[in-house]
Amino acid sequence: MCWGLYQSSIIIVIYANKGEIEQAIALFNQSLEITQRIGDVQTQAMTLWWLGNLAEQQGEYTKAISYLQPALEILQRLKSPNAEGVSASLDRIIRNS
């Protein structure tokens, strides 16, 4: 994970926690483009996880699933312990939608 992208993610999470969801989504989308371009798959997966959670908060369950499925695939491939959390999020959304 690139340190600059990690710091940016923290700032974006602050926007989301303050209720500035649209701003957070726009910034996470920018982060996603950068992580894809530079090949930072760990940060890409975490960004997809955040986008999935924000989509879920907005009631956009299909969109949430479209973010969470690739996040889960990446994290499982990396054998990341975060895969468990993404899997739980995905299961919850599928169950409740």
VEXRO-141349 format. One record per atom (N, C-alpha, C): residue number from 1; x, y, z negated; residue in one letter; atom name. Coordinates in Angstrom, 2 decimals. Each point is the difference from the previous one (the first is absolute). Layout:
<atoms>
seq, c1, c2, c3, type, atom
NUM, X, Y, Z, A, CA .
...
</atoms>
This chain:
<atoms>
seq, c1, c2, c3, type, atom
1, 0.85, -1.17, 0.00, M, N .
1, -0.85, 1.17, 0.00, M, CA .
1, 0.90, 1.23, 0.00, M, C .
2, -0.27, 0.93, 0.89, C, N .
2, 0.77, 1.24, 0.06, C, CA .
2, -0.42, 0.91, -1.15, C, C .
3, 0.98, 0.58, -0.67, W, N .
3, -0.27, 0.85, -1.16, W, CA .
3, -0.92, 1.17, 0.35, W, C .
4, 0.24, 0.65, 1.14, G, N .
4, -0.83, 1.14, 0.39, G, CA .
4, -1.45, -0.40, 0.22, G, C .
5, -0.21, -1.17, 0.62, L, N .
5, -1.37, -0.47, 0.21, L, CA .
5, -0.65, -0.37, -1.32, L, C .
6, 0.78, -0.54, -0.92, Y, N .
6, -0.53, -0.34, -1.32, Y, CA .
6, -0.47, 1.27, -0.72, Y, C .
7, 0.83, 1.04, 0.04, Q, N .
7, -0.38, 1.27, -0.63, Q, CA .
7, -1.25, 0.57, 0.65, Q, C .
8, -0.07, -0.07, 1.32, S, N .
8, -1.18, 0.50, 0.71, S, CA .
8, -1.24, -0.77, -0.41, S, C .
9, 0.14, -1.31, -0.18, S, N .
9, -1.14, -0.82, -0.41, S, CA .
9, -0.53, 0.44, -1.35, S, C .
10, 0.90, 0.34, -0.90, I, N .
10, -0.42, 0.46, -1.33, I, CA .
10, -0.83, 1.28, 0.13, I, C .
11, 0.45, 0.91, 0.84, I, N .
11, -0.73, 1.26, 0.21, I, CA .
11, -1.38, -0.28, 0.59, I, C .
12, -0.06, -0.93, 0.96, I, N .
12, -1.28, -0.33, 0.63, I, CA .
12, -0.95, -0.61, -1.03, I, C .
13, 0.50, -0.86, -0.86, V, N .
13, -0.83, -0.61, -1.04, V, CA .
13, -0.56, 1.09, -0.92, V, C .
14, 0.78, 1.01, -0.28, I, N .
14, -0.48, 1.11, -0.82, I, CA .
14, -1.17, 0.69, 0.69, I, C .
15, 0.10, 0.23, 1.31, Y, N .
15, -1.13, 0.57, 0.75, Y, CA .
15, -1.24, -0.88, -0.17, Y, C .
16, 0.18, -1.31, 0.17, A, N .
16, -1.13, -0.92, -0.10, A, CA .
16, -0.62, 0.05, -1.39, A, C .
17, 0.84, 0.00, -1.02, N, N .
17, -0.50, 0.02, -1.38, N, CA .
17, -0.70, 1.31, -0.34, N, C .
18, 0.35, 1.08, 0.69, K, N .
18, -0.67, 1.29, -0.22, K, CA .
18, -1.29, 0.10, 0.80, K, C .
19, -0.33, -1.05, 0.75, G, N .
19, -1.23, 0.00, 0.78, G, CA .
19, 0.15, 0.58, 1.39, G, C .
20, 1.22, 0.32, 0.39, E, N .
20, 0.24, 0.54, 1.35, E, CA .
20, 0.27, -1.17, 0.95, E, C .
21, -1.06, -0.80, 0.19, I, N .
21, 0.11, -1.26, 0.73, I, CA .
21, 0.37, 0.22, 1.47, I, C .
22, -0.63, 0.95, 0.66, E, N .
22, 0.28, 0.22, 1.42, E, CA .
22, 1.46, 0.39, 0.22, E, C .
23, 0.52, 0.86, -0.89, Q, N .
23, 1.41, 0.40, 0.08, Q, CA .
23, 0.90, -1.22, -0.22, Q, C .
24, -0.34, -0.81, -0.99, A, N .
24, 0.78, -1.20, -0.29, A, CA .
24, 0.00, -0.96, 1.19, A, C .
25, -1.16, -0.19, 0.62, I, N .
25, -0.10, -0.90, 1.16, I, CA .
25, 0.86, 0.52, 1.15, I, C .
26, -0.08, 1.29, 0.26, A, N .
26, 0.80, 0.59, 1.09, A, CA .
26, 1.49, -0.21, -0.26, A, C .
27, 0.43, 0.22, -1.23, L, N .
27, 1.42, -0.17, -0.33, L, CA .
27, 0.42, -1.46, 0.02, L, C .
28, -0.87, -0.89, -0.47, F, N .
28, 0.34, -1.43, 0.07, F, CA .
28, 0.09, -0.46, 1.46, F, C .
29, -0.86, 0.53, 0.87, N, N .
29, 0.09, -0.35, 1.42, N, CA .
29, 1.32, 0.47, 0.60, N, C .
30, 0.45, 1.18, -0.39, Q, N .
30, 1.31, 0.48, 0.46, Q, CA .
30, 1.10, -0.92, -0.52, Q, C .
31, -0.09, -0.39, -1.25, S, N .
31, 0.97, -0.91, -0.59, S, CA .
31, 0.01, -1.33, 0.73, S, C .
32, -1.18, -0.49, 0.35, L, N .
32, -0.11, -1.26, 0.72, L, CA .
32, 0.72, 0.06, 1.34, L, C .
33, -0.20, 1.10, 0.72, E, N .
33, 0.69, 0.18, 1.29, E, CA .
33, 1.51, -0.02, -0.18, E, C .
34, 0.49, 0.68, -1.02, I, N .
34, 1.44, 0.06, -0.25, I, CA .
34, 0.54, -1.38, -0.37, I, C .
35, -0.69, -0.69, -0.90, T, N .
35, 0.49, -1.31, -0.43, T, CA .
35, 0.02, -1.00, 1.15, T, C .
36, -0.98, 0.10, 0.89, Q, N .
36, -0.01, -0.88, 1.17, Q, CA .
36, 1.16, 0.33, 0.93, Q, C .
37, 0.26, 1.28, 0.17, R, N .
37, 1.07, 0.43, 0.90, R, CA .
37, 1.37, -0.43, -0.51, R, C .
38, 0.23, 0.10, -1.31, I, N .
38, 1.33, -0.31, -0.53, I, CA .
38, 0.12, -1.46, -0.47, I, C .
39, -1.09, -0.73, 0.04, G, N .
39, 0.05, -1.41, -0.37, G, CA .
39, 0.01, -0.29, -1.49, G, C .
40, -0.51, 0.91, -0.80, D, N .
40, -0.06, -0.19, -1.46, D, CA .
40, -1.30, -0.74, -0.32, D, C .
41, 0.05, -1.34, 0.11, V, N .
41, -1.23, -0.77, -0.13, V, CA .
41, -0.56, -0.02, -1.43, V, C .
42, 0.87, 0.07, -0.99, Q, N .
42, -0.47, 0.02, -1.39, Q, CA .
42, -0.87, 1.24, -0.25, Q, C .
43, 0.50, 1.17, 0.38, T, N .
43, -0.77, 1.23, -0.19, T, CA .
43, -1.22, 0.01, 0.91, T, C .
44, 0.13, -0.56, 1.18, Q, N .
44, -1.14, -0.10, 0.91, Q, CA .
44, -1.13, -0.79, -0.67, Q, C .
45, 0.34, -1.12, -0.60, A, N .
45, -1.02, -0.82, -0.66, A, CA .
45, -0.64, 0.74, -1.17, A, C .
46, 0.80, 0.70, -0.78, M, N .
46, -0.55, 0.74, -1.14, M, CA .
46, -0.89, 1.14, 0.47, M, C .
47, 0.38, 0.64, 1.10, T, N .
47, -0.81, 1.07, 0.57, T, CA .
47, -1.33, -0.55, 0.49, T, C .
48, 0.04, -1.15, 0.67, L, N .
48, -1.24, -0.65, 0.45, L, CA .
48, -0.89, -0.34, -1.19, L, C .
49, 0.62, -0.44, -1.10, W, N .
49, -0.76, -0.33, -1.21, W, CA .
49, -0.71, 1.25, -0.52, W, C .
50, 0.71, 1.11, -0.06, W, N .
50, -0.62, 1.25, -0.46, W, CA .
50, -1.12, 0.43, 0.93, W, C .
51, 0.24, -0.08, 1.30, L, N .
51, -1.05, 0.38, 0.96, L, CA .
51, -1.22, -0.90, -0.17, L, C .
52, 0.23, -1.28, -0.25, G, N .
52, -1.11, -0.92, -0.24, G, CA .
52, -0.78, 0.37, -1.25, G, C .
53, 0.70, 0.34, -1.06, N, N .
53, -0.67, 0.39, -1.24, N, CA .
53, -0.80, 1.28, 0.18, N, C .
54, 0.55, 0.96, 0.73, L, N .
54, -0.72, 1.25, 0.23, L, CA .
54, -1.23, -0.23, 0.88, L, C .
55, 0.13, -0.85, 1.01, A, N .
55, -1.15, -0.33, 0.85, A, CA .
55, -1.09, -0.68, -0.83, A, C .
56, 0.41, -0.87, -0.91, E, N .
56, -0.98, -0.66, -0.88, E, CA .
56, -0.72, 1.04, -0.86, E, C .
57, 0.74, 0.95, -0.56, Q, N .
57, -0.61, 1.05, -0.82, Q, CA .
57, -1.04, 0.78, 0.77, Q, C .
58, 0.21, 0.14, 1.31, Q, N .
58, -0.94, 0.74, 0.83, Q, CA .
58, -1.11, -0.89, 0.55, Q, C .
59, -0.03, -1.25, -0.40, G, N .
59, -1.03, -0.92, 0.45, G, CA .
59, 0.22, -0.53, 1.41, G, C .
60, 1.18, 0.19, 0.53, E, N .
60, 0.33, -0.46, 1.36, E, CA .
60, 0.69, -1.36, -0.10, E, C .
61, -0.81, -1.03, -0.25, Y, N .
61, 0.54, -1.32, -0.32, Y, CA .
61, 0.69, -0.67, 1.19, Y, C .
62, -0.55, 0.15, 1.18, T, N .
62, 0.63, -0.60, 1.18, T, CA .
62, 1.37, 0.62, 0.23, T, C .
63, 0.07, 1.31, -0.14, K, N .
63, 1.28, 0.69, 0.15, K, CA .
63, 0.98, -0.44, -1.09, K, C .
64, -0.50, -0.14, -1.22, A, N .
64, 0.85, -0.43, -1.11, A, CA .
64, 0.61, -1.37, 0.30, A, C .
65, -0.82, -0.91, 0.49, I, N .
65, 0.49, -1.34, 0.34, I, CA .
65, 1.04, 0.08, 1.11, I, C .
66, -0.22, 0.90, 0.97, S, N .
66, 0.96, 0.11, 1.12, S, CA .
66, 1.36, 0.52, -0.46, S, C .
67, 0.05, 0.69, -1.12, Y, N .
67, 1.28, 0.44, -0.57, Y, CA .
67, 0.60, -1.08, -0.91, Y, C .
68, -0.86, -0.64, -0.78, L, N .
68, 0.50, -0.93, -1.01, L, CA .
68, 0.50, -1.32, 0.59, L, C .
69, -0.63, -0.47, 1.08, Q, N .
69, 0.45, -1.27, 0.58, Q, CA .
69, 1.45, 0.06, 0.48, Q, C .
70, 0.39, 1.02, 0.79, P, N .
70, 1.41, 0.05, 0.40, P, CA .
70, 0.94, 0.27, -1.18, P, C .
71, -0.47, 0.76, -0.98, A, N .
71, 0.83, 0.24, -1.20, A, CA .
71, 0.30, -1.33, -0.69, A, C .
72, -1.03, -0.82, -0.13, L, N .
72, 0.17, -1.30, -0.65, L, CA .
72, 0.95, -0.89, 0.80, L, C .
73, -0.16, -0.02, 1.31, E, N .
73, 0.88, -0.83, 0.84, E, CA .
73, 1.46, 0.41, -0.16, E, C .
74, 0.25, 1.30, 0.01, I, N .
74, 1.38, 0.49, -0.15, I, CA .
74, 0.56, -0.39, -1.37, I, C .
75, -0.78, 0.25, -1.04, L, N .
75, 0.49, -0.26, -1.36, L, CA .
75, 0.20, -1.49, -0.25, L, C .
76, -0.85, -0.84, 0.59, Q, N .
76, 0.20, -1.44, -0.13, Q, CA .
76, 1.28, -0.43, 0.72, Q, C .
77, 0.22, 0.57, 1.18, R, N .
77, 1.21, -0.31, 0.76, R, CA .
77, 1.26, 0.40, -0.77, R, C .
78, -0.10, 1.14, -0.72, L, N .
78, 1.13, 0.48, -0.80, L, CA .
78, 0.09, -0.70, -1.36, L, C .
79, -0.98, -0.85, -0.28, K, N .
79, -0.10, -0.66, -1.31, K, CA .
79, -0.03, 1.02, -1.15, K, C .
80, -0.73, 1.08, 0.24, S, N .
80, -0.12, 1.07, -0.99, S, CA .
80, -1.05, -0.36, -1.05, S, C .
81, 0.28, 0.30, -1.25, P, N .
81, -1.01, -0.22, -1.04, P, CA .
81, -1.23, 0.90, 0.20, P, C .
82, 0.13, 1.06, 0.79, N, N .
82, -1.14, 0.88, 0.26, N, CA .
82, -1.06, -0.67, 0.87, N, C .
83, 0.35, -1.11, 0.64, A, N .
83, -0.97, -0.71, 0.84, A, CA .
83, -1.22, -0.43, -0.82, A, C .
84, 0.24, -0.34, -1.26, E, N .
84, -1.10, -0.40, -0.87, E, CA .
84, -1.03, 1.11, -0.19, E, C .
85, 0.48, 1.22, -0.20, G, N .
85, -0.90, 1.14, -0.18, G, CA .
85, -0.78, 0.32, 1.25, G, C .
86, 0.66, -0.07, 1.15, V, N .
86, -0.69, 0.26, 1.27, V, CA .
86, -1.04, -1.09, 0.24, V, C .
87, 0.37, -1.24, -0.28, S, N .
87, -0.94, -1.11, 0.17, S, CA .
87, -1.24, 0.19, -0.88, S, C .
88, 0.21, 0.44, -1.22, A, N .
88, -1.13, 0.25, -0.92, A, CA .
88, -0.89, 1.12, 0.53, A, C .
89, 0.62, 1.06, 0.53, S, N .
89, -0.77, 1.11, 0.57, S, CA .
89, -0.83, -0.48, 1.18, S, C .
90, 0.63, -0.77, 0.87, L, N .
90, -0.67, -0.52, 1.18, L, CA .
90, -1.16, -0.92, -0.39, L, C .
91, 0.23, -0.89, -0.94, D, N .
91, -1.06, -0.90, -0.46, D, CA .
91, -1.18, 0.78, -0.58, D, C .
92, 0.30, 1.02, -0.80, R, N .
92, -1.06, 0.81, -0.62, R, CA .
92, -0.85, 0.69, 1.07, R, C .
93, 0.65, 0.56, 1.01, I, N .
93, -0.73, 0.71, 1.04, I, CA .
93, -0.86, -0.96, 0.80, I, C .
94, 0.57, -1.14, 0.36, I, N .
94, -0.76, -0.98, 0.78, I, CA .
94, -1.21, -0.49, -0.81, I, C .
95, 0.20, -0.24, -1.27, R, N .
95, -1.08, -0.47, -0.88, R, CA .
95, -1.12, 1.04, -0.14, R, C .
96, 0.38, 1.27, -0.08, N, N .
96, -0.97, 1.06, -0.28, N, CA .
96, -0.57, 0.68, 1.24, N, C .
97, 0.49, -0.35, 1.17, S, N .
97, -0.51, 0.70, 1.20, S, CA .
97, -1.05, -0.81, 0.72, S, C .
</atoms>
